Amino acid sequence: MLDPRLRTLWLANAATGAAAVAVRAQRPGFAAYGARVQRHSLTVSDLEVVTVTDRSVILTWTSRSRNRAGRLQPAVADTEVRIGPADGIGMLPVRFLESSPTAYHYAEIGGLEPGRAYRFEAYSQGCRAMPARTLVTRRSGAPESTGIITTLIPPPGRLLRTIALANDLHHGEEYSGLLPGGLVEGLRDGTEHYPEFMLGAMLEDLRESGRGADHLIAAGDLTDSGTLAQSRGVRAQLDTWGELGRDYFACRGNHDMPPKDEADHWGSVFYPYQQLGEFALGGLRLVGLDTTRLRGGGGTLDFPQLAHFRDLLHADPERPTLVFGHHPVTTHAAVSNPGGPGFVLDRANAAALHALYRSAPGVFLHHSGHTHRNRVTRADSGIPVEFLEVAAVKEYPGGYMLLRLYEGGYMANFYKTRSERARRWSTRTRRQYLGLHPDHSLGSCADRNHVVLRDFSGVAGVA
């Protein structure tokens, strides 16, 4: 019988991207690395406006050329971005130029003004980068199509702390993008397991300038199958970031459950099954929920954990609270995720959480993983809580969300990891599931980059 996790992944990507088939030409595959070629033989595509903050923008794209067999393969070239105010006249000035050759281009342009519109163009070897034939970057109004981005206006007040939201690490996984019945073989890296180097690249990225993450949340599926070796391995990597429960925080995902009749190894390394975690960060409260079932990919909460959560919120309902759990919660998530309602938190517990949040106005965000996509979904009722799904660390788009908390609200931005190897793997896995993966996983620019106004004046900043 087909593994239900593989079946769900196939349905989630194939169904979401089906509408894109009509507008997308078939794209050839490619080999590892190509040599430098003449400018007119380059194909420069896959342009994505990944990150838009108040003062910066990050663009990525890929340069390719055709080999003797006529197949596209990566081709190294330079990286150039021209950008200027949208209301300006004349040619756009070059604001980024990296001559070191690469096929996997990553350009971060800083020094922009908050709340201002900018025109931009990206080039490699003089060839302008164009968006791929995907709906997410070719839809009307998408910055990749209009050539215009507008920087965010940050919330008022001081920056208090920055939290990285991540999920779906899948430590120990050997193949990415498997399809049922062997229709398409999964992808793998030939020298090292990709989940390990993708997690390592993210942790390295969070330490570098321009990110400044103070804390990290890993919202489930830390492992591929919950074995002792995988649980210990991912714990060892995360421990290089800091201390569990102080510097980084984790909850269980369905992949972290033990196989039938085996010991709960993930629970022995992290937290026991269906145990809630509460953590305090200078007036900010974090709550990690274990939403997993003993069997199956869907989510639930047992009565003792839900009762514990209810008591915790009722004891201090006004405290600013960020909740994280692996399974998405809203009805919108249930119907927009092609795996259906059975793939997310069960409806009874979802309704219970909405009722709890209605009586606890301090809850401002619920972070989920599981769907491997960037998506803000609508609450089932008029509660001021953001329900945010974040794409996977282990594959395209390969990154994390930074939540920057100010005294007057927060700014959320998605970042791809910057290392050359991570960019190469993300480019390779963007063609998973018959090339439909970007339409499912990338999310709109607004899903990935937005500002929410809240009162965090009682939250202490990082010393």
C-alpha positions in Angstrom: 0.0 0.0 0.0 1.3 3.5 -0.8 2.8 5.4 2.1 0.1 8.0 2.9 2.7 10.7 3.4 3.9 10.2 -0.2 0.4 10.1 -1.5 -0.4 13.4 0.3 2.7 15.1 -1.0 1.8 14.1 -4.5 -1.8 15.4 -4.1 -0.7 18.6 -2.5 1.6 19.6 -5.3 -0.1 18.1 -8.3 -3.6 19.5 -7.5 -2.3 23.0 -6.5 -0.3 23.4 -9.6 -2.7 21.8 -12.1 -4.0 25.1 -13.4 -0.4 26.1 -14.2 0.0 23.3 -16.8 -2.1 25.2 -19.4 0.3 28.2 -19.3 3.6 26.4 -18.8 5.8 25.0 -21.5 7.6 21.8 -20.6 11.1 22.6 -19.2 14.0 20.3 -19.9 16.1 19.0 -17.0 19.7 19.8 -16.5 23.0 18.3 -15.4 25.3 19.6 -12.7 27.3 22.6 -13.8 28.0 24.1 -17.2 31.0 26.1 -18.5 30.9 29.9 -19.1 29.2 30.6 -22.4 28.6 33.6 -24.7 25.9 36.0 -23.6 23.4 35.3 -26.4 23.3 31.6 -25.6 22.2 32.1 -22.0 18.7 31.6 -20.7 18.2 33.6 -17.6 15.0 32.7 -15.8 13.3 31.7 -12.5 13.4 35.3 -11.3 11.8 35.5 -7.8 11.4 38.5 -5.5 11.9 36.4 -2.4 12.2 39.0 0.4 11.0 42.6 0.7 11.7 44.4 4.0 11.5 48.0 4.9 15.0 48.7 3.6 16.0 45.8 1.4 15.0 43.4 -1.3 16.4 40.0 -2.2 16.2 38.6 -5.8 17.1 35.1 -7.0 17.3 33.6 -10.5 19.2 30.9 -12.5 21.3 31.1 -15.6 21.4 28.2 -18.0 22.7 27.2 -21.5 22.0 24.3 -23.8 24.5 21.5 -24.1 25.2 19.6 -27.3 22.1 17.5 -26.8 20.0 20.7 -26.6 19.2 20.2 -22.9 19.4 23.2 -20.5 22.0 23.0 -17.9 23.3 25.5 -15.3 25.8 28.0 -16.8 27.9 30.3 -14.7 27.6 34.1 -15.2 27.8 37.3 -13.2 25.0 38.8 -11.1 23.7 42.3 -11.7 20.7 44.3 -10.4 19.6 47.7 -11.5 17.1 49.5 -9.3 15.7 52.9 -8.7 12.6 54.8 -7.5 9.6 53.9 -9.6 8.8 57.6 -10.1 12.3 58.3 -11.4 13.3 58.9 -15.0 16.1 57.6 -17.1 18.1 54.4 -16.9 18.1 52.5 -13.7 21.4 52.6 -11.8 23.4 49.4 -11.0 23.0 48.8 -7.3 24.4 45.3 -7.1 27.2 43.7 -9.2 28.9 40.4 -8.3 31.4 39.3 -10.9 32.1 35.9 -9.2 30.5 33.4 -11.6 27.6 31.4 -10.5 24.5 29.7 -12.0 22.4 30.3 -8.9 22.1 34.0 -8.4 21.3 35.7 -5.1 21.3 39.5 -4.9 20.5 41.4 -1.7 20.1 45.2 -2.2 20.0 47.3 0.9 19.8 51.1 1.6 16.2 51.4 0.4 13.6 53.8 1.8 10.7 52.4 3.8 7.3 52.5 2.0 8.7 53.5 -1.4 8.1 51.9 -4.8 11.1 50.8 -6.8 11.6 49.6 -10.4 14.2 46.8 -10.8 15.8 44.7 -13.5 18.1 41.7 -13.0 20.8 40.5 -15.4 23.5 37.9 -16.0 26.0 38.5 -18.7 23.8 41.3 -20.0 20.7 38.9 -20.4 17.7 40.1 -18.4 16.3 37.6 -15.9 12.7 36.6 -16.4 10.2 34.8 -14.2 9.6 31.2 -14.8 6.4 30.0 -16.3 4.7 29.6 -13.0 1.4 31.2 -11.9 2.9 32.5 -8.6 5.4 34.8 -10.3 3.4 35.5 -13.5 0.1 36.4 -12.0 -1.2 40.0 -12.4 0.4 42.3 -9.8 3.3 40.0 -8.9 6.5 42.0 -8.6 8.3 39.6 -10.9 5.7 40.5 -13.6 5.4 44.2 -13.0 9.1 44.9 -12.3 8.1 47.0 -9.3 8.5 46.3 -5.6 7.3 48.5 -2.7 9.3 48.3 0.6 7.4 47.7 3.8 6.8 50.3 6.5 8.1 48.8 9.8 5.9 49.0 12.9 6.6 51.9 15.2 8.9 51.8 18.2 12.1 49.9 19.0 13.1 46.5 17.6 12.8 44.2 20.6 13.9 40.8 19.3 14.0 38.6 16.2 12.6 35.1 16.0 13.3 32.6 13.2 10.3 30.4 12.2 11.3 27.1 10.6 9.9 23.6 10.0 10.1 20.4 8.0 13.8 19.7 8.4 13.4 15.9 7.7 16.8 14.9 9.0 17.7 11.5 7.6 15.5 11.7 4.5 17.3 10.2 1.5 15.0 11.2 -1.5 13.0 14.4 -2.1 10.0 14.7 -4.3 9.0 11.0 -4.6 5.8 10.3 -6.6 3.6 7.3 -6.0 4.0 4.2 -8.2 7.5 5.1 -9.3 6.2 7.6 -11.8 9.0 10.0 -11.0 12.1 9.1 -9.0 13.0 11.2 -6.0 16.0 13.6 -6.0 19.0 13.1 -3.9 22.4 14.8 -3.4 25.2 12.5 -4.3 27.8 13.4 -1.6 25.8 14.2 1.6 22.2 14.0 2.9 20.6 17.2 1.8 18.5 17.7 5.0 21.7 18.0 7.0 23.4 20.5 4.8 20.2 22.5 4.3 19.7 22.8 8.1 23.4 23.6 8.5 23.1 26.3 5.8 20.1 27.8 7.6 21.8 27.9 11.0 24.9 29.5 9.4 22.7 32.0 7.6 20.9 33.1 10.8 24.3 34.0 12.4 25.4 36.2 9.5 24.9 40.0 9.2 21.5 41.2 8.2 19.5 38.4 9.9 20.3 38.8 13.6 18.0 36.0 14.9 17.8 35.9 18.7 15.8 32.6 18.8 14.7 29.8 16.5 11.5 27.8 16.4 11.4 24.4 14.7 7.7 23.5 14.2 7.8 19.8 13.6 9.1 17.1 11.1 12.6 17.5 12.5 13.3 14.0 11.3 12.2 11.8 8.4 10.9 8.8 10.5 11.6 9.4 14.2 14.5 7.0 14.6 16.9 7.3 17.5 19.8 8.1 15.1 17.8 10.8 13.3 16.5 12.3 16.5 20.0 12.5 18.0 21.4 13.8 14.8 19.1 16.7 14.4 19.3 17.5 18.1 23.1 17.7 17.7 22.8 20.1 14.8 20.3 22.3 16.6 22.4 22.3 19.7 25.1 24.1 17.8 22.6 27.0 17.7 22.1 27.1 21.4 20.2 25.5 24.3 16.8 23.7 23.8 14.1 25.6 25.6 16.1 28.8 25.9 17.7 29.6 22.5 15.7 27.3 20.2 12.3 25.6 20.6 10.8 22.6 19.0 7.6 20.6 18.7 6.8 17.2 17.1 5.5 16.6 13.6 4.0 13.5 12.0 7.3 12.4 10.6 8.7 12.4 14.1 6.3 9.7 15.3 7.8 6.2 15.8 6.9 3.3 13.5 4.3 0.8 14.9 5.4 -1.0 18.1 8.7 0.9 18.4 9.9 3.1 21.2 9.3 6.9 21.0 12.9 7.9 20.2 12.0 11.5 19.3 10.2 11.8 22.6 13.3 10.6 24.5 15.5 13.1 22.8 13.0 16.1 22.8 9.6 15.9 24.5 7.1 13.1 25.3 4.1 12.5 23.1 1.2 15.1 23.3 3.2 17.3 25.8 2.7 21.1 25.6 5.8 23.3 26.0 5.6 26.8 27.5 8.5 29.2 27.3 9.0 32.8 28.5 11.1 35.4 26.6 11.1 38.8 28.4 7.3 39.2 28.7 6.7 37.2 25.4 5.2 33.8 25.8 5.9 30.9 23.4 3.7 27.8 23.4 4.6 24.7 21.5 1.7 22.2 20.8 2.2 18.5 19.9 -0.6 18.1 17.2 0.4 14.6 16.0 -1.6 11.4 16.0 -0.3 8.0 16.7 -1.0 7.0 13.1 -1.6 9.1 10.0 -0.6 12.4 8.6 -3.4 14.5 10.1 -3.4 16.4 13.4 -5.2 16.3 16.8 -4.8 17.4 20.4 -5.6 15.0 23.3 -7.9 16.3 26.1 -5.2 16.7 28.8 -3.0 18.8 26.5 -5.9 21.0 25.4 -7.0 21.4 29.0 -3.5 22.4 30.0 -3.4 25.0 27.1 -6.8 26.4 28.2 -5.6 26.8 31.8 -2.4 28.5 30.7 -4.2 31.1 28.5 -6.9 31.8 31.0 -4.4 32.4 33.8 -2.8 35.3 31.8 -5.0 36.0 28.7 -3.4 39.4 27.9 0.3 38.3 27.7 1.7 38.5 24.1 1.7 34.9 22.9 3.1 33.1 19.9 1.8 29.5 19.4 3.5 26.9 17.2 2.4 23.4 16.2 3.1 21.3 13.1 -0.4 21.0 11.7 -2.3 24.0 10.2 -5.5 25.0 12.0 -8.0 27.0 9.9 -10.8 25.8 7.6 -9.1 27.9 4.9 -6.0 25.8 5.4 -8.1 22.6 5.2 -9.8 23.5 1.9 -6.8 25.2 0.2 -4.4 22.4 1.0 -5.0 19.7 -1.6 -4.5 16.9 1.0 -7.9 18.0 2.3 -9.2 18.4 5.9 -7.7 15.1 6.9 -4.2 16.5 6.4 -4.5 19.3 9.0 -5.7 19.6 12.6 -9.1 18.0 13.1 -12.1 20.3 12.9 -13.2 19.8 16.6 -9.8 20.8 18.0 -9.4 23.7 15.5 -12.7 25.1 16.7 -11.5 24.7 20.3 -8.4 26.7 19.5 -10.4 29.4 17.9 -12.5 29.6 21.0 -9.5 29.8 23.3 -7.9 32.5 21.2 -11.1 34.5 21.3 -10.9 34.7 25.0 -7.1 35.3 25.1 -6.4 38.5 23.2 -2.7 38.2 23.8 -2.4 35.4 21.2 -1.2 37.1 18.0 0.3 34.4 15.8 0.0 30.6 15.2 2.9 29.2 13.2 2.5 25.9 11.4 4.5 23.7 8.9 3.4 20.4 7.4 2.2 21.8 4.0 5.7 22.9 2.8 4.3 26.2 1.6 4.3 29.9 2.6 0.7 30.8 3.2 -1.3 33.2 5.5 -4.7 31.6 6.0 -7.9 33.2 7.2 -9.1 32.7 10.8 -12.4 30.9 11.1 -13.8 33.8 13.1 -13.0 37.5 13.6 -10.1 37.0 16.0 -6.9 39.1 15.5 -4.6 36.1 15.2 -2.4 35.4 12.2 -2.3 31.8 11.0 1.0 31.4 9.2 2.3 28.4 7.3 6.1 28.4 6.5 7.8 26.5 3.7 10.2 23.6 4.3 13.9 24.1 5.2 14.9 20.9 3.4 13.9 21.7 -0.2 12.8 24.5 -2.5 12.3 27.3 -1.6 14.6 26.2 1.2 14.5 28.8 4.0 12.8 30.3 7.0 10.7 33.2 8.2 12.1 36.0 10.3 9.7 37.6 12.7 11.0 41.0 13.9 9.1 42.2 16.9 8.9 46.0 17.5 7.1 47.8 20.3 4.2 48.5 17.8 3.9 45.2 16.0 5.9 42.8 13.9 7.4 42.4 10.4 7.5 38.9 8.8 9.9 38.1 6.0 10.8 34.8 4.3 14.5 34.2 3.4 16.1 31.6 1.3 19.4 30.3 2.7 22.4 31.9 1.0 25.1 29.2 0.6 26.0 28.1 -2.9 25.2 24.5 -2.1 21.8 25.4 -0.6 20.9 27.5 -3.6 21.9 24.7 -6.0 19.8 22.2 -4.2 16.8 24.6 -4.0 17.1 25.2 -7.7 17.1 21.5 -8.4 14.1 20.7 -6.1 12.0 23.5 -7.5 11.2 21.2 -10.4 9.8 18.5 -8.1 6.3 17.1 -8.7 6.4 17.5 -12.5 7.6 21.1 -12.2 4.5 22.2 -10.2 6.3 22.7 -6.8 6.8 26.5 -7.0 3.1 27.2 -7.4 2.4 25.2 -4.3 5.2 26.2 -2.0 6.6 29.7 -2.8 3.5 31.7 -1.8 2.6 35.2 -2.8 4.9 38.1 -2.0 2.4 39.3 0.6 2.4 35.8 2.2 6.2 36.0 2.5 6.5 39.6 3.5 4.1 41.7 5.6 3.7 43.9 8.6 1.1 43.5 11.4 0.5 46.2 14.0 0.2 45.0 17.7 1.0 46.4 21.1 4.2 44.8 22.3 5.2 47.6 24.7 5.3 45.1 27.6 7.9 42.9 25.9 11.5 43.4 26.9 14.2 43.7 24.2 17.3 41.5 24.0 20.0 42.9 26.2 
